[in-house]
Amino acid sequence: MASPAAFQRSPTSSSSSPLHRLSTFKNPSSSTAASPPPPSSLLDSFAKDPILSTFLSPFFSSTSFSSAALSSGSPASTAEHLLQAIRQLDSQLRSHVLSNHPLLLTQLSSLNNAELSLSTLRSSISSLQSSLRRVRSELSEPHNSILSKTVQFSNLHRTSELLSHSIRTIRLSKKLRDLMASAEAEPEKLDLAKAAQLHNDILTLCEEYDLGGIDMVDEELNAARDIGIRLRSEAIKVLERGMEGLNQAEVGTGLQVFYNLGELGGTVEQLVNKYKGMGVKSVSVALDMKAISAGGGGGGFGPGGIRGSGTPQIGGSGKAREALWQRMGSCMDQLHSIIVAIWHLQRVLSKKRDPFTHVLLLDEVIKEGDPMLTDRVWEALVKAFATQMKSAFTASSFVKEIFTNGYPKLFSMMENLLERISCDTDVKGVLPAIISEGKDQMVAAIETFQMAFLASCLSRLSDLVNSVFPVSSRGSVPSKEQVSRILSRIQEEIEAVQLDARLTLLVLREISKVLLLIAERAEYQISTGPESRQVSGPATPAQVKNFALCQHLQEIHTRITSMITGLPTIAADLLSPSLGAIYGVACDSVTSLFQAMIDCLESCILQIHDQNFSALGMDAAMDNNASPYMEELQKCILHFRSEFLSRLLPSSANARTTGTETICMRLVRSMASRVLILFIRHASLVRPLSESGKLRMARDMAELELAVGQNLFPVEQLGAPYRALRAFRPLIFLETSQLGASPLLQDLPPSVILHHLYSRGPEELQSPLQRNKLTHLQYSLWLDSQGEDQIWKGIKATLDDYAAKIRARGDKEFSPVYPLMLRLGSSLSETAPASQK
């Protein structure tokens, strides 16, 4: 019996091969030397056997094996071989069972014990199930009773709550009706906020506790809804009245009502949209040419005289223009009212809190990151305004012309609107209605008309300049009336925009372009060549033409400068380059002539070195006649005055009385100063100089002062050159020992003093002119190109040469001039006036 049991428990009992099932009986512990070979050895020998190895294959087929055995030709030997293998297996199984007999008995005992335990467990489970059935039968009735009672109590509780909330709803409804009834006689005493709170409480109770379907509650709910309609109507009236009248109390009341109704956000959104729509419509109506036409009368073309194409009929443009400006004014007023009303609403929202929850009403309307109410409305208005303006510019030539020519008025309206809004919403602690960026956006909406206006301004002025200064005719010179017409037009352009600083600067930029054009055309008209520079004869036609151009440009420069006198500094900075160009061209027209006059006068002054100022005797001292060179200089100055300066300075007299220095006056002043400087320079170079020569030179100075003062420029107004001339006259009469401490030195350039001291020194003390073998003209040109420090270096070199000669000769005593020049040269070069350096 052991063998079948062993085969049944084997995990390989399902194998199709009988020999394969023997592999489960391997037990290495039971094998000994005397015992049969272990199952593994037997199976290994079977695996090596060509006949038995097929039984170990998992794919063994008895049919295939039998067919193979019969076809082999020796089925008997195969059968015998199989019987031998079966006998080996039986022996092996018997031996294996006997060796494991104690273990098999133990396992059998364990199975018996398990069966006993299972029997006991079955009886216990049966007893437990019987107890459970008994308990279930005992608890079923109480449990069902408890469930029934619980449902009853739940229904009672819900009914109680329903009744309680219904009663509360009815009481609230009664309070609401009483409140509304008490205000029937005096509507103004109705507490809208309280009524709204009662209304909201009623609706909240009905929705939260599902009180619908109760007849009394439904009646009260319908009545409450009717009252709610009335409350909303009254509250919106109060709110809009408060916004229009800027009454914070009314706006606060209206907002509190809608907050209590739970409709604050939606109501504010409706108001914002309503006011946005009003603003957009106002802009659209203002530029509606059909509406403008309907307002003024005009026969077959419709009232106002506007044709179907938007162009006014002859005689009707004035009425249409006036109607358009009136509508624009009304539009600006309405936009102001809309923005201020929305700002006032936003202001109250930002200040008011619910008295019970202390919630800021603005937080209920605007969430974090959302734009402010005023920003939303302003953005919509700017967008609509820009769209309408762009459409009017492209679609209506009439509107384009009015707004282009009248852009200053349009811009003034815009600036007035922005200023009024800023002023009316400037409250401490409250955000303004419009920030600077918003203002720029509104101004940018009319930028197209601004560009057209500026282009028109430039075109008008440029056309006028082109007609006065034609390119095709170089020889013609504009008349004074033509120049005056240009200036009048420029002044009109400035006056048209002078009330607005920004627009004034824009117009001044265009005027600057026109002034540059004038300078360019005038420069093209200037005559050049020898005729324009001759000074020996009367004024040539070329010079007369240049004089006229200079006076015209001078007049333009003076008038434009006076026009911008009261304007901000930036206006002068803006026109400075163009005015500088005008000034430069005016100077260029006569500069060559003035330089030729200065050269002529310097050539006269140079003749001072041909005179004998070293003569001695009373005859020379008592001679009261001017030197020949001075007489020639006076003749030249008189000639210049009569032929040239008289043509350039007629208008300068008036300018002098007003304290304004013209271009020609500056050139004449510069020439007069140059004459004095050159005379002092060459007078200091005269060597030798006797006492009678000093007297003669003093008379020449007086004659020069008189000639310059009467014919060129008042010498008293020449400043440093005149002071130097007045100081040099008494200086030449001082003793050498007195020169070092004389206060006259303060008014003279150091080089003039040092050059004069050469006339008091010995002949061996050579001047830089003598040392370098230069002519007086060459040395004068060198002095013009050098500063006082370089001139002192040249003088110091001559002093060093003189000292070397004295030392080489063995003398120990120097001329009194030598130490004085050394001392004055070092000290005067430090204290010389800046204007002289």
Secondary structure, 3 states (H helix, E strand, C coil): CHHHHHHHHCCCCCCCCHHHHHHHHCCHHHCCCCCCCCHHHHHHHHHHCCCHHHHHCCCCCHHHHHHHHHHCCCHHHHHHHHHHHHHHHHHHHHHHHHHCHHHHHHHHHHHHHHHHHHHHHHHHHHHHHHHHHHHHHHHHHHHHHHHHHHHHHHHHHHHHHHHHHHHHHHHHHHHHHHHHHHCCCCHHHCCHHHHHHHHHHHHHHHHHCCCCCCHHHHHHHHHHHHHHHHHHHHHHHHHHHHHHHCCHHHHHHHHHHHHHHCCHHHHHHHHHHHHHHHHHHHHHHHCCHHHHHCCCCCHHHCCCCECCCCCECCCCHHHHHHHHHHHHHHHHHHHHHHHHHHHHHHHHHHHCECCCCCCEHHHHHCCCCCCCHHHHHHHHHHHHHHHHHHHHHHHCHHHHHHHHHCHHHHHHHHHHHHHHHHHHCCCCCCCCCCCHHHHHHHHHHCHHHHHHHHHHHHHHHHHHHHHHCCCCCCCCCCCHHHHHHHHHHHHHHHHHHCCCHHHHHHHHHHHHHHHHHHHHHHHHHCCCCHHHHCCCCCCCHHHHHHHHHHHHHHHHHHHHHHHCCCCCHHHHHHHHHHHHHHHHHHHHHHHHHHHHHHHHHHHHHHHHHHCCCCCCCHHHHHCCCCCHHHHHHHHHHHHHHHHHHHHHCCCHHHHHHHCCCCHHHHHHHHHHHHHHHHHHHHHHHCCCCCHHHHHHHHHHHHHHHHHHHHHCCCHHHCCHHHHHHHHHHHHCCCCHHHHCCCHHHHHCCHHHHHHHHHCCCCCCCCCHHHHCCCCHHHHHHHHHHCCHHHHHHHHHHHHHHHHHHHHHHCCCCCCCHHHHHHHHHHHHHHHCCCCCC
